């Protein structure tokens, strides 16, 4: 039987993020993400948030009238549902139980580093996105501090920025904006045309 560490971590996940040094990192990431979202022509009305966790990043979308959160951990998604007004789905980011072209705005914040198969993930994101929609995603490039994060119980699959950007381009994602924080790269992308 495979243990879902995220179900175990759900109880103390938010407490760890409130530790002084973690709070500072999280604050920087959220501030830059808020600026990226502010660069959109209009705020997203419908948001599909992949890897929702306990919902700590959902405050970025407070103005959105419709948010769907997807996470593989039932315990995490229950905590998110208690905190925020959203619909929740327990599911895998590489096998989304959603119909094609239903999401005009997809976010995946702090998720990609836990996915070994980024090709399938990008295919799934593109499949559920509305043509012309936006994709807000973060990655954790290899580095000393991201290697230290492996002690948290889940293996990280960090990816070099140039490899990630090449994959995005090959999958048909167009870069709108890119930001860098202490632990991650943040991307706002657009999917053009129909597919």
C-alpha positions, 0 to 999 in steps of 0.5 A: 500500500502506497502512503499519501504523505500529503494526507499526513502533512495536511494537519501541520502544513499551514503551521509550517508555512507560518514559521518566520523564514517560510512566511517570508519566502511565501510572502515574496512568492505571493506578492510577485504572483499577485503582480503577475495576475494584476497584469492580466487584461481582466481578473480571472472569473473561472479558475481551475487550481491544480495542487490546491493543497490547503488553499493557501494560494487561493487568496490570489483569486478572491475576486473570482466567482468560480474556483475549482480546486484539484488535489490528490490529497483528500485531507488537504482538499477538505482543509481548503474547502473549509477556508475558501468558497470553492468546488473541490475535486480529488484527482491527479494533475496528470489525469484530470477528471475534467472535460476538454476546453472547460478552463479559461484560467488554470493555476499550478502553484508549487505543484510541478516540482512534485511531478516526475512526468511534466510532459503528461502534465502539460498535455493535460493542462492544455487539454482542459484549457479554453483556447486563448486561456491563461496558465499561471504556473511555478517551477522549482529549478535545481539548486541547493535550497530546493535540494534541501526540500527533499527532506520534507518526505516527498521527492522533488523533480526540479527542472532547469529553466531552459528545459522547462521553457523549451517544453512549454514552447513545444507544447504551444504555450506562449510566454506572457510574463516571467518572474523569479523568487528565491525558490521558484520561477513564475510563469504566466502563459497563454494558449493561442487558437484552437486545438 
